[in-house]
């Protein structure tokens, strides 16, 4: 399986809402929320006017000409916010493409891009029960804070 990692094109911006929905961690046995949950203000910070601000970056994974995953960063006041100079991560893959190393590849590429752009660190929030915690640790993130449900993690660049 050949995976191409490339920048999101302007005509693909709407895919961010789709991947934002896919990024929502749904524990086993819990009914998924409706798709329009991505229109809530606390989630729209990830997608509104994407590409217009410093720190807005998006890379996609493409297999057989189909975008199957995305990682994007933005300096925003989201769950993983640590300060106004640190981009926060969002990442997701369609279910059929998870657990194949694609997410790790996307994360490494984005961390490299952020470093070349002069950022010192990146952050994210992840639910404690999410299996992706281990992958984030493997690519260099470590926990700096937590609440009852989530870890706040940063990666020094």
N, C-alpha and C positions, 0 to 999 in steps of 0.2 A: 504494500500500500504506500503510494507516494503522497506525502503531505507537503504542500506548498504553504509557506508562511509569507504573507504580504500585508501591506497597508490596506485598510478599509477604503474603498472608493466612495466618492461623494454620492453616487447613485445607489449605494448600499446602506446609507445611514439608517434607514428604517429598520434594518436588521438588528440594530442595537436593542430595540424594544423586545424583539423576539428572544434575543440572547439574555436580556435582563430577566425575562420571565423564566427562562431555563436556569438562571443562576439562583433562583429562589430555592433554598434548601427545604425539602419536604420530608420530614421523618417518616419512616415506614408506618403505614396504617393511618396516616393523616391525609385527608382529602385535599387535593391541590386547590389553591385559590383560583378565582376566575381570571382569565387572561387580562382583563382590563385593570387589574391591580397595578400594573406598571404605569397607569395614569395618575396614581396617587402622588401628591406633592413630594412626599419623602422618597419616592422612587424616581420621579421625573428629574431629580438633580443629576442622575446618571446619564440622561439622554438629551434633555432640552438644549437646543442650540449647540449640539456637540460639534467640535471642530473649530470653535470660535475663540477659545481661551487657551492661555498658556497651560501646558500639562495635558491637554486633550490629545490623546494618542489612541489609536486602535489598530491592532493587528488581527488578522483572521487566518484560520487554518482552512485550506481548500483541498478537497479530495475529489478527483474526477469532475472538476469545474463546479463543484458545489461547496459553498461556505458551510463548514460543519462546526465551527467554533470561533469564539472571539475573546480577546482580552483587551480591555481598554482602561485608560487611566484618565483621571481628571482631578484637579484641585477643587475640592468641593467640601461642603459641610455635610458629610454622610456618616454612616456608622463607624467607619474606619478613620475618620478625621483625626489627625494628630497635631497639625499646624497648617498655616496658610501657605507654606512653601513646599508641602509634600503631596505628591499625587497619590490618590487612592486607587486601588485596583478593583476591577470587576472582571470576572472570567466565567465563561460557561461553554459547554459543548453539548450538542445533541446527545441524548442518552446512548444511542448506538455507537458513539465514538469515544465514550469515556473509558478510563482504565487502559489506555493504549499508549500512554506517553505523550499524547498530543498537547494536553494541558501544560505539562512540564516544559515542553518545547516552546509553547506560546509564552509562558512566564519568563523563561530565560531570555528569549528574544526581546521582550518588553523591558526587562531589567537592563539589558545591554543598551537599548535605545534610550532609556531614561538617563543612564550614566553618560552617554554621549551628549545628551542635551544639557548636562550640567547639574542634574538633580543629585542631592546627597543621600536621599532615602526615599522609600515608597512605603505605603501602608495599606492595610486591609482589615476588614472585620470578617470573622468567620464563626459560625455557630459551633460550639464545642463538640456537638455530635456529628458534625460534617466530616466525612472521610477525607476531604481535601486538606485538612489540617496537616497531615503528614507530608503531603506533596509541597505545601507552602514551606514547611520546615526544610525539606530537602533542597529547595532552590534558594534558601538563605534567609527566610523570614523567622523572626523569633517573637514571642509574646512579650508585650510591654505593659499590658493592662488587660483586665477582664471584668465582666459583669456576670450575672447569673447564667446567661445564655451564650455569651460570645467572648472570643479572644480578640483583642486588638493586637495586630502584629505589624512589625516593621522589618524592612530589609535595608541594611546600610549599603549604599552603592559606593 
